Structures are given as structure tokens and as C-alpha cells.
Amino acid sequence: MLSAQQTSVREERSTKKAPLSDAEARALLAAVDTVVIARGKRAERRAAREVGLDDLKGPTGSYRAPIVRRGETLLVGFHAESLAALLG
């Protein structure tokens, strides 16, 4: 999907080898205005100041993947329509 959008990835990391820490997640939230949280077939758009760390975690307790930041928007979890809109 990223290559079809002609998008390059600035940083990529494995969630198993280098999981996101709570401090890193807080820093991401502080750096954006809007967060789109994908859960299954739906995506919820919220102001970053209204989002807590637990909102970014899945049922296993780890952070949802992928986490994509573009400008002032953070997408957490996979939702094809939201990803296409973010990259478009």
C-alpha cells in the first residue's frame, strides 16, 4: 500500500524486537493534534489531548500496530481507509 502511494518510510521498527515504551507513546501524543484509533473495521478520530495510553493498546496490552505519524496526525492500528486518507 505504501509503494502504491509513493510514500517513503522515515523510521521502521519491529514491535517484537523494540516495543514502544510508554514514554515514547506519550512523546508521540504530545507531538500531534489528532489521533485516529483503528479497531477492527472502525476508526475513531479524537483530539490527542483526549487520548490516554490505554486507548492506544490492543487486547493483549501492547500498542496497536502499525503506528503511523504524518504531520500532526497519528494513526494507531490498521484501517485501510484511514491509512489511505492519511497518505493521500
Biopython code that builds the backbone (N, CA, C, O; Angstrom):
import numpy as np
from Bio.PDB.StructureBuilder import StructureBuilder

atoms = [
    (1, "MET", "N", (0.814, -1.190, 0.000)),
    (1, "MET", "CA", (0.000, 0.000, 0.000)),
    (1, "MET", "C", (0.863, 1.261, 0.000)),
    (1, "MET", "O", (0.532, 2.233, -0.678)),
    (2, "LEU", "N", (1.951, 1.256, 0.742)),
    (2, "LEU", "CA", (2.808, 2.437, 0.787)),
    (2, "LEU", "C", (3.483, 2.703, -0.549)),
    (2, "LEU", "O", (3.611, 3.856, -0.960)),
    (3, "SER", "N", (3.913, 1.652, -1.227)),
    (3, "SER", "CA", (4.561, 1.858, -2.518)),
    (3, "SER", "C", (3.572, 2.352, -3.565)),
    (3, "SER", "O", (3.945, 3.118, -4.453)),
    (4, "ALA", "N", (2.325, 1.926, -3.471)),
    (4, "ALA", "CA", (1.309, 2.402, -4.405)),
    (4, "ALA", "C", (1.052, 3.895, -4.211)),
    (4, "ALA", "O", (0.718, 4.597, -5.165)),
    (5, "GLN", "N", (1.205, 4.372, -2.997)),
    (5, "GLN", "CA", (1.014, 5.794, -2.692)),
    (5, "GLN", "C", (2.299, 6.592, -2.914)),
    (5, "GLN", "O", (2.313, 7.810, -2.730)),
    (6, "GLN", "N", (3.373, 5.915, -3.306)),
    (6, "GLN", "CA", (4.691, 6.523, -3.484)),
    (6, "GLN", "C", (5.125, 7.254, -2.215)),
    (6, "GLN", "O", (5.540, 8.413, -2.244)),
    (7, "THR", "N", (5.012, 6.532, -1.107)),
    (7, "THR", "CA", (5.350, 7.067, 0.206)),
    (7, "THR", "C", (6.598, 6.381, 0.725)),
    (7, "THR", "O", (6.741, 5.165, 0.595)),
    (8, "SER", "N", (7.492, 7.142, 1.304)),
    (8, "SER", "CA", (8.677, 6.546, 1.901)),
    (8, "SER", "C", (8.515, 6.522, 3.416)),
    (8, "SER", "O", (7.824, 7.359, 3.997)),
    (9, "VAL", "N", (9.155, 5.561, 4.032)),
    (9, "VAL", "CA", (9.101, 5.390, 5.484)),
    (9, "VAL", "C", (10.372, 5.964, 6.074)),
    (9, "VAL", "O", (11.473, 5.581, 5.681)),
    (10, "ARG", "N", (10.225, 6.875, 7.010)),
    (10, "ARG", "CA", (11.389, 7.502, 7.632)),
    (10, "ARG", "C", (11.994, 6.598, 8.691)),
    (10, "ARG", "O", (13.215, 6.471, 8.775)),
    (11, "GLU", "N", (11.151, 5.969, 9.501)),
    (11, "GLU", "CA", (11.651, 5.070, 10.543)),
    (11, "GLU", "C", (10.719, 3.874, 10.645)),
    (11, "GLU", "O", (9.497, 4.019, 10.678)),
    (12, "GLU", "N", (11.310, 2.703, 10.695)),
    (12, "GLU", "CA", (10.538, 1.471, 10.844)),
    (12, "GLU", "C", (11.195, 0.644, 11.934)),
    (12, "GLU", "O", (12.419, 0.529, 11.988)),
    (13, "ARG", "N", (10.365, 0.065, 12.808)),
    (13, "ARG", "CA", (10.935, -0.794, 13.846)),
    (13, "ARG", "C", (9.979, -1.925, 14.172)),
    (13, "ARG", "O", (8.763, -1.800, 14.029)),
    (14, "SER", "N", (10.548, -3.009, 14.606)),
    (14, "SER", "CA", (9.786, -4.204, 14.932)),
    (14, "SER", "C", (9.181, -4.063, 16.324)),
    (14, "SER", "O", (9.862, -3.672, 17.271)),
    (15, "THR", "N", (7.901, -4.385, 16.437)),
    (15, "THR", "CA", (7.253, -4.300, 17.743)),
    (15, "THR", "C", (7.718, -5.420, 18.678)),
    (15, "THR", "O", (7.583, -5.315, 19.897)),
    (16, "LYS", "N", (8.257, -6.476, 18.105)),
    (16, "LYS", "CA", (8.759, -7.568, 18.946)),
    (16, "LYS", "C", (10.184, -7.318, 19.418)),
    (16, "LYS", "O", (10.513, -7.591, 20.573)),
    (17, "LYS", "N", (11.030, -6.801, 18.538)),
    (17, "LYS", "CA", (12.432, -6.565, 18.896)),
    (17, "LYS", "C", (12.616, -5.282, 19.689)),
    (17, "LYS", "O", (13.468, -5.217, 20.575)),
    (18, "ALA", "N", (11.827, -4.262, 19.378)),
    (18, "ALA", "CA", (11.962, -2.959, 20.039)),
    (18, "ALA", "C", (10.578, -2.372, 20.287)),
    (18, "ALA", "O", (10.168, -1.438, 19.599)),
    (19, "PRO", "N", (9.848, -2.921, 21.278)),
    (19, "PRO", "CA", (8.489, -2.424, 21.520)),
    (19, "PRO", "C", (8.490, -0.964, 21.975)),
    (19, "PRO", "O", (9.448, -0.483, 22.581)),
    (20, "LEU", "N", (7.405, -0.284, 21.670)),
    (20, "LEU", "CA", (7.231, 1.114, 22.046)),
    (20, "LEU", "C", (7.073, 1.217, 23.559)),
    (20, "LEU", "O", (6.299, 0.469, 24.158)),
    (21, "SER", "N", (7.794, 2.128, 24.167)),
    (21, "SER", "CA", (7.669, 2.332, 25.610)),
    (21, "SER", "C", (6.562, 3.350, 25.885)),
    (21, "SER", "O", (6.135, 4.072, 24.984)),
    (22, "ASP", "N", (6.110, 3.399, 27.118)),
    (22, "ASP", "CA", (5.086, 4.374, 27.494)),
    (22, "ASP", "C", (5.600, 5.795, 27.302)),
    (22, "ASP", "O", (4.843, 6.670, 26.880)),
    (23, "ALA", "N", (6.857, 6.036, 27.601)),
    (23, "ALA", "CA", (7.430, 7.374, 27.434)),
    (23, "ALA", "C", (7.436, 7.778, 25.961)),
    (23, "ALA", "O", (7.151, 8.930, 25.632)),
    (24, "GLU", "N", (7.759, 6.839, 25.077)),
    (24, "GLU", "CA", (7.752, 7.129, 23.642)),
    (24, "GLU", "C", (6.326, 7.391, 23.147)),
    (24, "GLU", "O", (6.109, 8.264, 22.307)),
    (25, "ALA", "N", (5.368, 6.640, 23.666)),
    (25, "ALA", "CA", (3.973, 6.849, 23.276)),
    (25, "ALA", "C", (3.486, 8.221, 23.745)),
    (25, "ALA", "O", (2.784, 8.915, 23.010)),
    (26, "ARG", "N", (3.853, 8.608, 24.952)),
    (26, "ARG", "CA", (3.492, 9.948, 25.449)),
    (26, "ARG", "C", (4.109, 11.042, 24.576)),
    (26, "ARG", "O", (3.463, 12.048, 24.284)),
    (27, "ALA", "N", (5.353, 10.842, 24.164)),
    (27, "ALA", "CA", (6.029, 11.822, 23.303)),
    (27, "ALA", "C", (5.320, 11.932, 21.950)),
    (27, "ALA", "O", (5.183, 13.031, 21.413)),
    (28, "LEU", "N", (4.871, 10.809, 21.400)),
    (28, "LEU", "CA", (4.121, 10.841, 20.140)),
    (28, "LEU", "C", (2.812, 11.613, 20.315)),
    (28, "LEU", "O", (2.456, 12.435, 19.470)),
    (29, "LEU", "N", (2.102, 11.350, 21.403)),
    (29, "LEU", "CA", (0.841, 12.048, 21.654)),
    (29, "LEU", "C", (1.056, 13.547, 21.824)),
    (29, "LEU", "O", (0.228, 14.348, 21.391)),
    (30, "ALA", "N", (2.155, 13.925, 22.448)),
    (30, "ALA", "CA", (2.451, 15.339, 22.673)),
    (30, "ALA", "C", (2.814, 16.055, 21.372)),
    (30, "ALA", "O", (2.685, 17.275, 21.277)),
    (31, "ALA", "N", (3.266, 15.301, 20.374)),
    (31, "ALA", "CA", (3.743, 15.896, 19.122)),
    (31, "ALA", "C", (2.660, 16.024, 18.056)),
    (31, "ALA", "O", (2.916, 16.580, 16.988)),
    (32, "VAL", "N", (1.449, 15.518, 18.326)),
    (32, "VAL", "CA", (0.386, 15.558, 17.324)),
    (32, "VAL", "C", (-0.859, 16.246, 17.867)),
    (32, "VAL", "O", (-0.996, 16.438, 19.075)),
    (33, "ASP", "N", (-1.761, 16.613, 16.971)),
    (33, "ASP", "CA", (-3.033, 17.223, 17.364)),
    (33, "ASP", "C", (-4.188, 16.233, 17.316)),
    (33, "ASP", "O", (-5.117, 16.308, 18.121)),
    (34, "THR", "N", (-4.122, 15.295, 16.357)),
    (34, "THR", "CA", (-5.225, 14.364, 16.111)),
    (34, "THR", "C", (-4.716, 12.931, 16.134)),
    (34, "THR", "O", (-3.627, 12.637, 15.641)),
    (35, "VAL", "N", (-5.525, 12.037, 16.719)),
    (35, "VAL", "CA", (-5.196, 10.615, 16.747)),
    (35, "VAL", "C", (-6.366, 9.848, 16.142)),
    (35, "VAL", "O", (-7.519, 10.060, 16.516)),
    (36, "VAL", "N", (-6.058, 8.958, 15.209)),
    (36, "VAL", "CA", (-7.054, 8.065, 14.627)),
    (36, "VAL", "C", (-6.748, 6.678, 15.171)),
    (36, "VAL", "O", (-5.682, 6.118, 14.914)),
    (37, "ILE", "N", (-7.698, 6.129, 15.927)),
    (37, "ILE", "CA", (-7.506, 4.816, 16.545)),
    (37, "ILE", "C", (-8.348, 3.803, 15.790)),
    (37, "ILE", "O", (-9.574, 3.906, 15.755)),
    (38, "ALA", "N", (-7.686, 2.824, 15.186)),
    (38, "ALA", "CA", (-8.365, 1.788, 14.409)),
    (38, "ALA", "C", (-8.582, 0.563, 15.276)),
    (38, "ALA", "O", (-7.664, 0.052, 15.918)),
    (39, "ARG", "N", (-9.819, 0.112, 15.275)),
    (39, "ARG", "CA", (-10.184, -1.105, 15.993)),
    (39, "ARG", "C", (-11.074, -1.922, 15.065)),
    (39, "ARG", "O", (-12.255, -1.620, 14.894)),
    (40, "GLY", "N", (-10.497, -2.956, 14.472)),
    (40, "GLY", "CA", (-11.263, -3.795, 13.554)),
    (40, "GLY", "C", (-11.689, -3.024, 12.325)),
    (40, "GLY", "O", (-10.849, -2.464, 11.619)),
    (41, "LYS", "N", (-12.987, -2.987, 12.058)),
    (41, "LYS", "CA", (-13.490, -2.342, 10.843)),
    (41, "LYS", "C", (-13.842, -0.873, 11.065)),
    (41, "LYS", "O", (-14.329, -0.213, 10.147)),
    (42, "ARG", "N", (-13.605, -0.356, 12.255)),
    (42, "ARG", "CA", (-13.949, 1.042, 12.502)),
    (42, "ARG", "C", (-12.725, 1.828, 12.949)),
    (42, "ARG", "O", (-11.755, 1.267, 13.458)),
    (43, "ALA", "N", (-12.791, 3.127, 12.750)),
    (43, "ALA", "CA", (-11.709, 4.014, 13.171)),
    (43, "ALA", "C", (-12.336, 5.218, 13.863)),
    (43, "ALA", "O", (-13.342, 5.761, 13.408)),
    (44, "GLU", "N", (-11.735, 5.616, 14.950)),
    (44, "GLU", "CA", (-12.244, 6.727, 15.744)),
    (44, "GLU", "C", (-11.226, 7.861, 15.721)),
    (44, "GLU", "O", (-10.050, 7.649, 16.013)),
    (45, "ARG", "N", (-11.671, 9.051, 15.378)),
    (45, "ARG", "CA", (-10.804, 10.234, 15.299)),
    (45, "ARG", "C", (-11.029, 11.067, 16.556)),
    (45, "ARG", "O", (-12.160, 11.437, 16.871)),
    (46, "ARG", "N", (-9.925, 11.365, 17.284)),
    (46, "ARG", "CA", (-10.034, 12.127, 18.531)),
    (46, "ARG", "C", (-8.890, 13.114, 18.648)),
    (46, "ARG", "O", (-7.845, 12.952, 18.018)),
    (47, "ALA", "N", (-9.096, 14.127, 19.454)),
    (47, "ALA", "CA", (-8.030, 15.079, 19.753)),
    (47, "ALA", "C", (-6.979, 14.365, 20.601)),
    (47, "ALA", "O", (-7.325, 13.563, 21.469)),
    (48, "ALA", "N", (-5.720, 14.646, 20.361)),
    (48, "ALA", "CA", (-4.642, 13.950, 21.062)),
    (48, "ALA", "C", (-4.715, 14.171, 22.570)),
    (48, "ALA", "O", (-4.368, 13.277, 23.342)),
    (49, "ARG", "N", (-5.158, 15.339, 22.993)),
    (49, "ARG", "CA", (-5.220, 15.628, 24.433)),
    (49, "ARG", "C", (-6.271, 14.784, 25.152)),
    (49, "ARG", "O", (-6.241, 14.674, 26.378)),
    (50, "GLU", "N", (-7.202, 14.184, 24.398)),
    (50, "GLU", "CA", (-8.258, 13.353, 24.972)),
    (50, "GLU", "C", (-7.895, 11.864, 24.982)),
    (50, "GLU", "O", (-8.668, 11.044, 25.478)),
    (51, "VAL", "N", (-6.731, 11.514, 24.442)),
    (51, "VAL", "CA", (-6.343, 10.108, 24.288)),
    (51, "VAL", "C", (-5.365, 9.712, 25.383)),
    (51, "VAL", "O", (-4.390, 10.416, 25.645)),
    (52, "GLY", "N", (-5.636, 8.579, 26.017)),
    (52, "GLY", "CA", (-4.729, 8.026, 27.018)),
    (52, "GLY", "C", (-3.946, 6.863, 26.436)),
    (52, "GLY", "O", (-4.258, 6.373, 25.351)),
    (53, "LEU", "N", (-2.944, 6.430, 27.152)),
    (53, "LEU", "CA", (-2.115, 5.330, 26.655)),
    (53, "LEU", "C", (-2.918, 4.052, 26.467)),
    (53, "LEU", "O", (-2.662, 3.298, 25.528)),
    (54, "ASP", "N", (-3.882, 3.794, 27.338)),
    (54, "ASP", "CA", (-4.691, 2.582, 27.211)),
    (54, "ASP", "C", (-5.523, 2.578, 25.933)),
    (54, "ASP", "O", (-5.864, 1.512, 25.421)),
    (55, "ASP", "N", (-5.852, 3.761, 25.414)),
    (55, "ASP", "CA", (-6.604, 3.847, 24.166)),
    (55, "ASP", "C", (-5.783, 3.360, 22.978)),
    (55, "ASP", "O", (-6.341, 2.950, 21.961)),
    (56, "LEU", "N", (-4.463, 3.403, 23.105)),
    (56, "LEU", "CA", (-3.568, 3.008, 22.017)),
    (56, "LEU", "C", (-3.208, 1.525, 22.061)),
    (56, "LEU", "O", (-2.552, 1.009, 21.156)),
    (57, "LYS", "N", (-3.639, 0.854, 23.109)),
    (57, "LYS", "CA", (-3.280, -0.559, 23.289)),
    (57, "LYS", "C", (-4.387, -1.485, 22.830)),
    (57, "LYS", "O", (-5.572, -1.157, 22.887)),
    (58, "GLY", "N", (-3.968, -2.645, 22.376)),
    (58, "GLY", "CA", (-4.907, -3.665, 21.930)),
    (58, "GLY", "C", (-5.284, -4.593, 23.068)),
    (58, "GLY", "O", (-4.937, -4.334, 24.220)),
    (59, "PRO", "N", (-5.990, -5.667, 22.761)),
    (59, "PRO", "CA", (-6.452, -6.603, 23.785)),
    (59, "PRO", "C", (-5.316, -7.347, 24.500)),
    (59, "PRO", "O", (-5.513, -7.862, 25.601)),
    (60, "THR", "N", (-4.142, -7.406, 23.888)),
    (60, "THR", "CA", (-3.016, -8.101, 24.530)),
    (60, "THR", "C", (-2.258, -7.205, 25.506)),
    (60, "THR", "O", (-1.408, -7.676, 26.262)),
    (61, "GLY", "N", (-2.577, -5.893, 25.482)),
    (61, "GLY", "CA", (-1.891, -4.964, 26.369)),
    (61, "GLY", "C", (-0.705, -4.265, 25.728)),
    (61, "GLY", "O", (-0.097, -3.390, 26.345)),
    (62, "SER", "N", (-0.370, -4.632, 24.514)),
    (62, "SER", "CA", (0.724, -3.949, 23.813)),
    (62, "SER", "C", (0.114, -2.932, 22.848)),
    (62, "SER", "O", (-1.077, -2.983, 22.544)),
    (63, "TYR", "N", (0.945, -2.014, 22.375)),
    (63, "TYR", "CA", (0.458, -0.972, 21.481)),
    (63, "TYR", "C", (0.045, -1.566, 20.142)),
    (63, "TYR", "O", (0.696, -2.470, 19.618)),
    (64, "ARG", "N", (-1.038, -1.044, 19.605)),
    (64, "ARG", "CA", (-1.524, -1.498, 18.300)),
    (64, "ARG", "C", (-0.495, -1.161, 17.230)),
    (64, "ARG", "O", (0.247, -0.186, 17.347)),
    (65, "ALA", "N", (-0.464, -1.971, 16.199)),
    (65, "ALA", "CA", (0.457, -1.732, 15.092)),
    (65, "ALA", "C", (-0.352, -1.734, 13.811)),
    (65, "ALA", "O", (-1.349, -2.449, 13.722)),
    (66, "PRO", "N", (0.032, -0.984, 12.852)),
    (66, "PRO", "CA", (1.156, -0.049, 12.835)),
    (66, "PRO", "C", (0.777, 1.263, 13.523)),
    (66, "PRO", "O", (-0.398, 1.562, 13.738)),
    (67, "ILE", "N", (1.791, 2.020, 13.853)),
    (67, "ILE", "CA", (1.609, 3.391, 14.307)),
    (67, "ILE", "C", (2.271, 4.264, 13.246)),
    (67, "ILE", "O", (3.475, 4.171, 13.009)),
    (68, "VAL", "N", (1.468, 5.110, 12.614)),
    (68, "VAL", "CA", (1.945, 5.945, 11.523)),
    (68, "VAL", "C", (1.694, 7.403, 11.881)),
    (68, "VAL", "O", (0.578, 7.793, 12.223)),
    (69, "ARG", "N", (2.749, 8.195, 11.796)),
    (69, "ARG", "CA", (2.600, 9.628, 12.040)),
    (69, "ARG", "C", (2.882, 10.375, 10.744)),
    (69, "ARG", "O", (3.888, 10.144, 10.072)),
    (70, "ARG", "N", (1.974, 11.265, 10.419)),
    (70, "ARG", "CA", (2.189, 12.156, 9.282)),
    (70, "ARG", "C", (1.738, 13.543, 9.713)),
    (70, "ARG", "O", (0.556, 13.784, 9.955)),
    (71, "GLY", "N", (2.691, 14.435, 9.802)),
    (71, "GLY", "CA", (2.381, 15.788, 10.238)),
    (71, "GLY", "C", (1.840, 15.789, 11.657)),
    (71, "GLY", "O", (2.491, 15.304, 12.582)),
    (72, "GLU", "N", (0.655, 16.333, 11.818)),
    (72, "GLU", "CA", (0.034, 16.461, 13.139)),
    (72, "GLU", "C", (-0.994, 15.371, 13.421)),
    (72, "GLU", "O", (-1.789, 15.489, 14.353)),
    (73, "THR", "N", (-0.979, 14.300, 12.610)),
    (73, "THR", "CA", (-1.935, 13.206, 12.767)),
    (73, "THR", "C", (-1.206, 11.896, 13.027)),
    (73, "THR", "O", (-0.195, 11.589, 12.397)),
    (74, "LEU", "N", (-1.747, 11.129, 13.974)),
    (74, "LEU", "CA", (-1.189, 9.829, 14.334)),
    (74, "LEU", "C", (-2.255, 8.775, 14.093)),
    (74, "LEU", "O", (-3.368, 8.889, 14.605)),
    (75, "LEU", "N", (-1.925, 7.750, 13.318)),
    (75, "LEU", "CA", (-2.818, 6.619, 13.085)),
    (75, "LEU", "C", (-2.287, 5.445, 13.879)),
    (75, "LEU", "O", (-1.122, 5.070, 13.748)),
    (76, "VAL", "N", (-3.154, 4.862, 14.709)),
    (76, "VAL", "CA", (-2.760, 3.728, 15.551)),
    (76, "VAL", "C", (-3.639, 2.544, 15.186)),
    (76, "VAL", "O", (-4.859, 2.607, 15.333)),
    (77, "GLY", "N", (-3.028, 1.460, 14.711)),
    (77, "GLY", "CA", (-3.762, 0.290, 14.271)),
    (77, "GLY", "C", (-4.005, 0.354, 12.778)),
    (77, "GLY", "O", (-3.856, 1.413, 12.169)),
    (78, "PHE", "N", (-4.378, -0.769, 12.181)),
    (78, "PHE", "CA", (-4.558, -0.816, 10.739)),
    (78, "PHE", "C", (-6.016, -0.605, 10.372)),
    (78, "PHE", "O", (-6.901, -1.311, 10.857)),
    (79, "HIS", "N", (-6.252, 0.360, 9.522)),
    (79, "HIS", "CA", (-7.560, 0.645, 8.938)),
    (79, "HIS", "C", (-7.269, 1.202, 7.551)),
    (79, "HIS", "O", (-6.817, 2.339, 7.417)),
    (80, "ALA", "N", (-7.527, 0.403, 6.520)),
    (80, "ALA", "CA", (-7.107, 0.737, 5.158)),
    (80, "ALA", "C", (-7.595, 2.107, 4.706)),
    (80, "ALA", "O", (-6.823, 2.862, 4.115)),
    (81, "GLU", "N", (-8.841, 2.446, 4.963)),
    (81, "GLU", "CA", (-9.383, 3.727, 4.515)),
    (81, "GLU", "C", (-8.691, 4.893, 5.208)),
    (81, "GLU", "O", (-8.372, 5.897, 4.571)),
    (82, "SER", "N", (-8.461, 4.763, 6.503)),
    (82, "SER", "CA", (-7.805, 5.838, 7.258)),
    (82, "SER", "C", (-6.350, 5.995, 6.822)),
    (82, "SER", "O", (-5.846, 7.114, 6.729)),
    (83, "LEU", "N", (-5.681, 4.886, 6.557)),
    (83, "LEU", "CA", (-4.292, 4.945, 6.099)),
    (83, "LEU", "C", (-4.212, 5.612, 4.731)),
    (83, "LEU", "O", (-3.339, 6.447, 4.493)),
    (84, "ALA", "N", (-5.120, 5.245, 3.837)),
    (84, "ALA", "CA", (-5.128, 5.865, 2.501)),
    (84, "ALA", "C", (-5.402, 7.362, 2.611)),
    (84, "ALA", "O", (-4.781, 8.155, 1.903)),
    (85, "ALA", "N", (-6.319, 7.756, 3.485)),
    (85, "ALA", "CA", (-6.625, 9.182, 3.669)),
    (85, "ALA", "C", (-5.434, 9.928, 4.256)),
    (85, "ALA", "O", (-5.150, 11.060, 3.865)),
    (86, "LEU", "N", (-4.743, 9.295, 5.189)),
    (86, "LEU", "CA", (-3.567, 9.924, 5.816)),
    (86, "LEU", "C", (-2.445, 10.114, 4.817)),
    (86, "LEU", "O", (-1.759, 11.136, 4.834)),
    (87, "LEU", "N", (-2.255, 9.139, 3.949)),
    (87, "LEU", "CA", (-1.163, 9.199, 2.976)),
    (87, "LEU", "C", (-1.538, 9.969, 1.721)),
    (87, "LEU", "O", (-0.666, 10.432, 0.986)),
    (88, "GLY", "N", (-2.845, 10.107, 1.472)),
    (88, "GLY", "CA", (-3.320, 10.741, 0.245)),
    (88, "GLY", "C", (-3.084, 12.196, 0.248)),
    (88, "GLY", "O", (-3.428, 12.879, -0.717)),
]
sb = StructureBuilder()
sb.init_structure("model")
sb.init_model(0)
sb.init_chain("A")
sb.init_seg("    ")
for serial, (resi, resn, name, xyz) in enumerate(atoms, 1):
    if name == "N":
        sb.init_residue(resn, " ", resi, " ")
    sb.init_atom(name, np.array(xyz, "f"), 0.0, 1.0, " ", f" {name:<3s}", serial, name[0])
structure = sb.get_structure()
